[in-house]
Amino acid sequence: MKTKIGERESKAKIGSLKGLLKAYPGAAVLAALVLVGGISAGAISLADNSDEAVLDNDKVMEETVENKDDTEEKAETSVDNTEETKEEESKEAETKEEESEEAVEEEKETEEAPEKETTTEENSSEKENNSTENNNNTSTSNNTTTTTETQNNNTNNTESSAQTSTEANKQEAVKKEEEAKEENKKTEINTTEATTEEPKSLSAKAKKYKSEINKDIIGWINIPNTNVNYPVTHTSNNTYYMNYNIYKQWDSNGALVADYECNFNSGLPTNTIIYGHNWTNCVEPLADNNTRDVMFAQVHAFANADFAAKTPYIYFSTTQKDYKYQVFAAFYTHQNWTDYIYAYPDASKFSNVIKTAKKESLHDYNVNVTTSDKIISLSTCTRMKGSTDQYRFVVMGKLVD
């Protein structure tokens, strides 16, 4: 409890006898004289009184002395309390000064967040001056902090969503880039320098074989740079000529057969599909002109870029007319994908077949193909994807003049 200034001055005036004597030494002598004179007068006056009066005076004097002593002790106690109060005030002032210096140092160290430091210093000052205001400010600060944290959380969530979206976009971009690189890996087939001698009329041979050997023969196929030069059969199913030759004799090599859906009575179907066995080039797709390579064994040679570059065309003829096809794709596909074995696909399916074939092609032929074109599809066996996997090797070409 602080001592009021007025009370301190009053007590100092009334009780600080020692201080007065110390400050004015002559006052002690004067006080002694007054005291002696008073005592003498009292003695003369008391001489006439009875002994009881003298005793009463003595008691009064003793009480007076005791009261003076008590007054002096109280004055000393008051002085001591005053000095202690001053010391406490001095310590509090020093503490405040130290706290102020520490606050200044902290403010310097946290220059990056001046607003937060300012709020802290203001709250500290208000706490020293008024506890109620400090509580209010603390509550307000907590609310502000909570709001800030909420905003930060929302911002973090937004940033997280943005990062997730960005990451997804990056992955998609990487995927597209990898696909583009895969496309770029394809060997561009340049056929401008290919000098392939076109075969003589195949339609005449097909017509002769049909009339003399087998009425199921509807055409003939020839692929330059290979030994593929055979008649093509056609019947109501695709299995018979997989096990029988053109003479209708059982033969594991079978014969070449056009898909049963194809109709050659009024020209060419949209997609002329021809199947043939491959027993010798299932694993190594290079044509070596071995006598064991029969039927579509050497079709697998189109997997080789050099062979593909020098063999840009496939020749197929019906019994009525000769046709020429320019190769635009050579690829592997699982037998579960059957879209390419439709002779008369609708426009959407046909478009998908062309797109898929060009995408999966081992080489980039740079040949433009549309749904208004007619195409040929040669399909044979392969073991390049594994001995037990049912894959096919397919070569496609579009009809050209």
C-alpha positions in Angstrom: 0.0 0.0 0.0 1.6 3.3 -1.0 1.8 6.1 1.6 0.2 9.3 0.6 2.5 12.3 0.4 0.4 14.4 2.8 0.4 11.7 5.5 4.2 11.3 5.2 4.8 15.0 5.7 2.5 15.2 8.7 4.1 12.3 10.5 7.5 13.7 9.8 6.6 17.0 11.3 5.0 15.5 14.5 7.3 12.6 15.3 10.7 13.1 13.8 12.3 14.5 17.0 15.6 12.8 16.4 15.7 14.3 12.9 15.1 17.8 14.4 17.9 17.4 17.0 20.3 16.1 14.3 19.4 19.0 12.0 19.6 21.8 14.7 22.2 21.0 17.4 21.4 24.4 19.2 17.9 23.3 19.7 19.1 20.6 22.1 20.6 23.2 24.4 17.5 25.4 24.2 15.3 22.4 25.0 17.5 21.5 28.0 17.3 25.0 29.4 13.5 25.1 29.0 13.2 21.7 30.6 15.5 22.7 33.5 13.6 25.9 34.0 10.3 24.1 33.9 11.5 21.4 36.3 12.7 24.1 38.8 9.4 26.0 38.6 7.6 22.7 39.1 9.8 21.9 42.1 9.0 25.2 43.7 5.4 24.7 43.1 5.4 21.2 44.2 7.3 22.0 47.4 4.2 23.4 48.8 2.1 20.4 47.9 1.9 17.2 49.8 4.0 14.1 49.0 1.1 12.6 47.2 1.0 15.5 44.8 4.7 15.1 44.2 4.2 11.4 43.5 1.4 12.2 41.1 3.7 14.6 39.3 6.4 12.1 39.1 4.0 9.6 37.6 2.8 12.2 35.1 6.4 13.0 34.2 7.2 9.3 33.7 4.1 8.8 31.5 5.1 11.9 29.5 8.6 10.5 29.0 7.2 7.1 28.0 4.8 8.8 25.6 7.7 10.7 24.1 9.6 7.4 23.7 6.6 5.8 22.0 6.2 8.9 19.8 9.9 8.6 18.8 9.6 4.9 18.1 6.5 5.5 16.0 8.3 8.2 14.1 11.3 5.9 13.5 8.9 3.1 12.4 7.2 5.6 10.0 10.6 6.7 8.7 11.6 3.1 8.2 8.3 2.3 6.4 8.8 5.4 4.2 12.3 4.3 3.3 11.1 0.8 2.6 8.3 2.1 0.4 10.8 4.2 -1.5 13.1 1.2 -2.0 10.1 -0.8 -3.3 9.1 2.0 -5.6 12.7 2.2 -6.8 12.8 -1.6 -7.4 9.6 -1.4 -9.3 10.9 1.4 -11.4 14.0 -0.6 -12.2 12.0 -3.7 -13.0 9.8 -1.6 -15.4 12.9 -0.2 -17.0 14.4 -3.7 -17.4 11.1 -5.0 -18.8 11.0 -2.0 -21.2 14.6 -2.7 -22.4 13.8 -6.4 -22.9 10.7 -5.4 -24.9 12.8 -3.1 -27.1 15.3 -5.9 -27.7 12.5 -8.4 -28.5 11.0 -5.8 -30.9 14.4 -5.6 -32.7 14.7 -9.3 -32.9 11.2 -9.7 -34.4 11.2 -6.9 -36.9 9.6 -9.4 -39.4 6.4 -9.4 -37.3 6.0 -5.9 -36.0 2.3 -6.0 -35.6 2.4 -9.0 -33.3 5.2 -7.5 -31.2 3.3 -4.2 -30.9 0.2 -6.1 -29.8 2.3 -7.9 -27.1 3.8 -4.7 -25.8 0.4 -3.0 -25.6 -1.1 -5.9 -23.8 1.8 -6.0 -21.4 1.5 -2.3 -20.7 -2.2 -2.6 -20.1 -1.7 -5.5 -17.7 0.5 -3.3 -15.6 -1.9 -0.4 -15.6 -5.3 -2.1 -15.5 -6.0 -5.9 -15.0 -9.6 -5.6 -16.4 -8.5 -4.0 -19.6 -5.8 -6.6 -19.9 -8.3 -9.4 -19.7 -10.5 -7.8 -22.4 -7.5 -7.2 -24.6 -6.4 -10.8 -24.1 -9.8 -12.1 -25.1 -9.8 -9.9 -28.1 -6.2 -11.1 -29.0 -7.3 -14.7 -28.6 -10.3 -14.1 -30.9 -8.1 -12.4 -33.4 -5.6 -15.3 -33.2 -8.4 -17.8 -33.6 -9.7 -15.9 -36.7 -6.2 -15.7 -38.1 -5.7 -19.4 -37.5 -9.0 -20.2 -39.2 -8.0 -18.0 -42.2 -4.6 -19.7 -42.3 -6.3 -23.1 -42.2 -8.6 -22.1 -45.0 -5.6 -20.8 -46.9 -3.7 -24.0 -46.3 -6.7 -26.1 -47.4 -7.0 -23.9 -50.6 -3.2 -24.3 -51.1 -3.5 -28.0 -50.6 -6.3 -28.3 -53.1 -4.3 -26.2 -55.5 -1.2 -28.3 -55.0 -3.3 -31.5 -55.5 -4.7 -30.0 -58.7 -1.2 -28.9 -59.8 0.2 -32.3 -59.0 -2.5 -34.0 -61.0 -1.8 -31.6 -63.9 1.9 -32.3 -63.7 1.3 -36.1 -63.7 -1.0 -35.7 -66.7 1.6 -33.6 -68.5 4.3 -36.1 -67.7 2.1 -38.9 -69.0 1.4 -36.9 -72.2 5.1 -36.2 -72.5 5.9 -39.9 -72.1 3.4 -40.8 -74.8 4.8 -38.1 -77.0 8.3 -39.6 -76.5 7.0 -43.0 -77.2 5.5 -41.7 -80.4 8.8 -40.1 -81.3 10.6 -43.4 -80.7 8.7 -44.8 -83.7 10.8 -45.1 -86.8 9.6 -42.9 -89.6 9.1 -45.0 -92.7 10.4 -43.3 -95.8 9.2 -45.1 -98.9 10.1 -42.5 -101.5 13.2 -44.6 -102.5 11.5 -48.0 -102.5 11.7 -49.6 -105.9 9.3 -52.5 -105.8 8.3 -54.2 -109.0 4.5 -54.6 -109.2 3.4 -58.1 -109.9 1.6 -59.0 -113.2 -2.2 -59.3 -113.1 -3.2 -61.4 -110.1 -6.8 -61.4 -110.9 -6.2 -63.7 -113.8 -4.4 -66.2 -111.6 -7.1 -66.0 -109.0 -9.7 -66.7 -111.7 -7.8 -69.6 -113.1 -7.3 -71.3 -109.6 -11.0 -70.7 -108.9 -12.2 -72.4 -112.0 -9.6 -75.2 -112.1 -8.7 -76.0 -108.4 -11.2 -74.7 -105.9 -14.4 -72.6 -106.3 -13.8 -71.2 -102.7 -10.9 -69.2 -104.1 -11.9 -65.5 -104.4 -8.6 -63.7 -104.9 -4.9 -63.6 -104.7 -2.3 -61.8 -102.5 1.3 -60.8 -103.1 3.7 -59.0 -100.7 7.0 -57.9 -102.3 10.2 -58.9 -100.6 8.5 -62.0 -99.0 7.4 -65.4 -100.2 3.7 -64.4 -99.6 2.2 -65.1 -103.0 -0.9 -67.2 -102.5 -4.5 -67.6 -103.5 -7.1 -66.5 -100.9 -10.1 -68.6 -99.9 -13.5 -67.5 -98.7 -16.3 -69.6 -97.2 -19.1 -69.4 -94.6 -16.7 -69.8 -91.6 -13.1 -68.9 -90.7 -12.0 -72.2 -89.3 -12.1 -74.7 -92.2 -9.1 -73.4 -94.1 -7.1 -73.1 -91.0 -6.6 -76.9 -91.2 -7.1 -77.6 -94.9 -5.2 -76.4 -97.9 -6.6 -75.1 -101.2 -7.0 -78.7 -102.4 -9.2 -79.4 -99.4 -6.6 -81.7 -98.0 -5.8 -81.7 -94.3 -2.7 -79.5 -93.7 -1.4 -77.9 -90.5 -0.3 -74.9 -92.6 -3.9 -74.5 -93.9 -4.6 -71.8 -96.4 -5.2 -68.1 -96.4 -8.8 -67.2 -95.7 -10.8 -64.0 -96.0 -13.2 -63.3 -93.1 -16.6 -64.8 -93.7 -18.3 -61.4 -93.4 -16.5 -60.0 -96.5 -18.5 -59.9 -99.7 -16.6 -59.7 -103.0 -19.6 -60.0 -105.3 -20.1 -56.3 -105.6 -16.5 -55.0 -105.2 -14.5 -54.6 -102.0 -15.8 -54.5 -98.4 -14.8 -51.6 -96.1 -12.2 -53.8 -94.4 -10.8 -56.8 -96.3 -9.6 -59.1 -93.5 -7.3 -62.0 -94.3 -6.0 -64.6 -91.8 -3.0 -67.0 -92.1 -0.8 -69.2 -89.9 2.7 -68.3 -88.7 4.6 -71.2 -87.4 8.3 -70.1 -87.9 8.6 -66.4 -87.2 6.6 -66.2 -84.0 9.5 -65.1 -81.9 12.0 -63.6 -84.3 10.0 -61.2 -86.6 12.5 -61.1 -89.4 12.0 -62.6 -92.9 14.8 -64.9 -93.8 13.1 -66.4 -96.9 13.4 -69.8 -95.3 11.5 -72.5 -97.2 9.8 -73.4 -94.0 8.2 -69.9 -93.9 4.8 -70.4 -95.4 1.5 -68.7 -95.4 1.8 -65.5 -93.2 5.1 -66.4 -91.5 7.0 -63.6 -93.3 4.3 -61.0 -92.7 5.9 -60.7 -89.3 8.8 -59.1 -91.1 6.9 -55.8 -91.1 8.0 -55.4 -87.4 11.4 -54.6 -88.8 11.9 -50.9 -89.7 14.2 -51.6 -92.6 11.9 -54.2 -94.1 8.9 -51.9 -93.6 10.7 -49.0 -95.4 11.4 -51.0 -98.5 8.0 -52.7 -98.5 5.4 -49.9 -98.6 2.6 -51.8 -100.6 0.5 -54.9 -100.5 -1.2 -56.2 -103.6 -4.5 -58.0 -103.5 -6.8 -59.0 -106.4 -10.2 -60.5 -106.7 -11.1 -62.7 -109.6 -12.4 -59.5 -111.3 -9.8 -56.7 -110.5 -6.4 -55.9 -109.2 -6.0 -53.6 -106.1 -3.1 -51.9 -104.4 -2.8 -51.0 -100.7 -0.4 -48.6 -99.0 0.7 -49.8 -95.5 -0.1 -47.4 -92.7 0.3 -49.5 -89.5 2.0 -52.7 -88.1 1.3 -53.6 -84.5 0.7 -56.2 -81.8 -2.7 -56.6 -80.3 -4.5 -59.0 -77.9 -7.1 -61.3 -79.5 -9.6 -59.7 -77.1 -9.6 -56.6 -79.2 -11.9 -57.6 -82.0 -12.9 -54.2 -83.5 -10.5 -54.6 -86.4 -12.1 -57.8 -87.6 -15.4 -56.2 -88.8 -15.7 -56.1 -92.6 -18.4 -53.4 -92.5 -17.9 -51.3 -89.3 -19.9 -48.2 -88.6 -18.2 -44.9 -88.9 -17.4 -44.5 -85.2 -16.0 -48.0 -84.8 -14.0 -47.6 -88.0 -12.6 -44.3 -86.8 -11.5 -46.0 -83.6 -9.9 -48.8 -85.5 -7.8 -46.4 -87.6 -6.9 -44.3 -84.6 -5.8 -47.3 -82.5 -3.9 -48.9 -85.3 -1.8 -45.8 -86.0 -1.3 -45.3 -82.2 -0.1 -48.8 -81.6 1.9 -49.0 -84.8 5.6 -49.9 -84.4 6.5 -47.4 -87.1 5.3 -44.0 -88.2 4.2 -44.4 -91.8 2.9 -40.8 -92.2 0.0 -42.1 -94.2 -3.3 -40.2 -93.9 -6.3 -42.5 -93.4 -10.0 -41.5 -93.0 -13.3 -43.4 -92.6 -14.0 -42.8 -96.3 -11.1 -45.1 -97.2 -11.1 -48.8 -97.7 -8.5 -50.8 -96.0 -6.9 -54.3 -95.8 -6.0 -56.1 -92.5 -3.6 -59.0 -92.4 -3.7 -60.9 -89.1 -1.4 -63.7 -88.0 -0.1 -65.4 -84.8 2.8 -64.2 -82.7 4.7 -65.3 -79.5 6.5 -62.0 -79.1 4.4 -61.2 -76.0 4.9 -64.7 -74.5 4.3 -68.3 -75.3 0.9 -68.5 -73.6 -0.4 -65.0 -74.4 -3.0 -64.9 -77.2 -1.7 -61.9 -79.2 -1.9 -61.2 -82.9 0.4 -59.3 -85.3 -1.6 -57.1 -87.7 -0.5 -55.2 -90.8 -3.0 -52.6 -92.3 -2.9 -50.7 -95.6 -5.3 -48.3 -97.3 -6.6 -48.7 -100.9 -4.8 -46.4 -103.3 -5.2 -45.9 -107.1 
